[in-house]
Amino acid sequence: MSTVLAHARPLDVLSDFPAIPEGWAYLDTAATAQKPRPVIDAITRGYAETYATVHRGVYQRSADMTLAFEASRRRVAKFIGAPSSDEIVFVRGATEAINLVAHSWGASLKPGDRILLSTLEHHSNIVPWQLLRDRTGIAIDVAPLTGDGRIDLDAMEAMLTPQHKLVALAHVSNVLGSVLDARHAAEIAHAVGAKLLLDGCQAVPRLAVDVQALGCDFYAFSGHKLYGPTGIGVLWARAEILDAMPPWHGGGAMIDRVTFEKTTYAPPPARFEAGTPHVVGVLGLHAAIDYVDSIGIDMIYAHERALVKLTREALHGINSLRLFGPDDSAGIVSFAIEGVHPHDIGTILDEERVAIRAGHHCAQPLMEHLGVPATARASFGVYNGDQDVAALVRGLERVARIFG
Ligand SMILES: Cc1ncc(COP(=O)(O)O)c(C=O)c1O
């Protein structure tokens, strides 16, 4: 075991995370990432020193905050390779981003149109499309998975028809960690004239994302999984797509001119950002991206891949333990132990100061496909090291002893 564990080089950033006490193995980053000091400081500064509203104040403080807010939008654009910051829409998170697309872009769909999802999608990339189906009469198809838990792109290609207007897929599965070949998915979708939406919630914190190189049309992610604050996320879409999309929320900030007879709307991204935005959340997201870049996303990817490898190798040795997902998963390992409910695994691990997630992970159709009600899931972040894998393995050995 110790020879295997020697492979994962630590990133040595644990001391940046004040909410991780010594000896606590936090293995639930796929749910939400812990926050590094620079992000906490940016949030504190935003409220304690520089706070003001944006876009409408005539006083200097508000003008300065507006500059900082818009600089953050440019930072996000650069981080994901968007050609223009006008293509970056701030939302509450990936869930809101996908709902925005379903409401606004989806409003032009009609009976006979189809969209295609996959078996491994998070509920937030299923339910908004079902709500759209109920409003418009479109049909939803579901691409199957390969035996090792990837979206089966060959099967998807065979399913797609000119009736398909959208393919919406997770870039990285939140349960299996499987990484989508997004470029190939884009080619297949575009070949029938469909757009590709990528749910990048689990991808953006763990691998380099360049929306232009991926060839997708929409990209959604949440700040809180990227070491940033909760309540802030991003929808990216190509400028020409955003330009053609109607607003979905009405209110301040998204208008051009309002009379009781008629309202005209601001161009994107303002058209989709009704109301006072999460000003300080945006600043926190900026700090989070700077933090991730200071480590290097490629380093983070390699680090998490090494931890996944260690974990999978170590868990292979535990009796009656079933591993899900492919060996080259990005940062996430799901498993089950025969005869033990994942909640019991989670509770015993908690006693050992190991925090994992146990449940359906908002992916009930995937649980049904796997034939389990729930899984236990360990997911990694920059602060994890081989000591956390060792603690997980010790805890699981105790689970095995308790349950015989
Ligand atoms: C793949 C995936 N998509 C979407 C979401 C939803 O993100 P949020 O709850 O931050 O909107 C999550 C969160 O768990 C996720 O893992």
The ligand as a Tripos MOL2 file, in Angstrom:
@<TRIPOS>MOLECULE
LIG
   16    16     1     0     0
SMALL
NO_CHARGES

@<TRIPOS>ATOM
      1 C1        -22.3030   17.4770  -13.1340 C.3       1 LIG1
      2 C2        -23.0900   18.4830  -12.3380 C.ar      1 LIG1
      3 N1        -23.9740   19.2540  -12.9560 N.ar      1 LIG1
      4 C3        -24.6870   20.1820  -12.3070 C.ar      1 LIG1
      5 C4        -24.5590   20.3500  -10.9540 C.ar      1 LIG1
      6 C5        -25.3770   21.3850  -10.2670 C.3       1 LIG1
      7 O1        -24.5640   22.3940   -9.7400 O.3       1 LIG1
      8 P1        -25.1760   23.5030   -8.7880 P.3       1 LIG1
      9 O2        -25.9340   22.7930   -7.7300 O.co2     1 LIG1
     10 O3        -23.9680   24.2210   -8.2660 O.co2     1 LIG1
     11 O4        -26.0320   24.3720   -9.6410 O.co2     1 LIG1
     12 C6        -23.6560   19.5620  -10.2510 C.ar      1 LIG1
     13 C7        -23.5310   19.6670   -8.7810 C.2       1 LIG1
     14 O5        -23.4040   18.7050   -8.0800 O.2       1 LIG1
     15 C8        -22.8850   18.6050  -10.9650 C.ar      1 LIG1
     16 O6        -22.0020   17.8240  -10.3340 O.3       1 LIG1
@<TRIPOS>BOND
     1     1     2 1
     2     2     3 ar
     3     2    15 ar
     4     3     4 ar
     5     4     5 ar
     6     5     6 1
     7     5    12 ar
     8     6     7 1
     9     7     8 1
    10     8     9 2
    11     8    10 1
    12     8    11 1
    13    12    13 1
    14    12    15 ar
    15    13    14 2
    16    15    16 1
@<TRIPOS>SUBSTRUCTURE
     1 LIG1         1 GROUP 0 **** ****
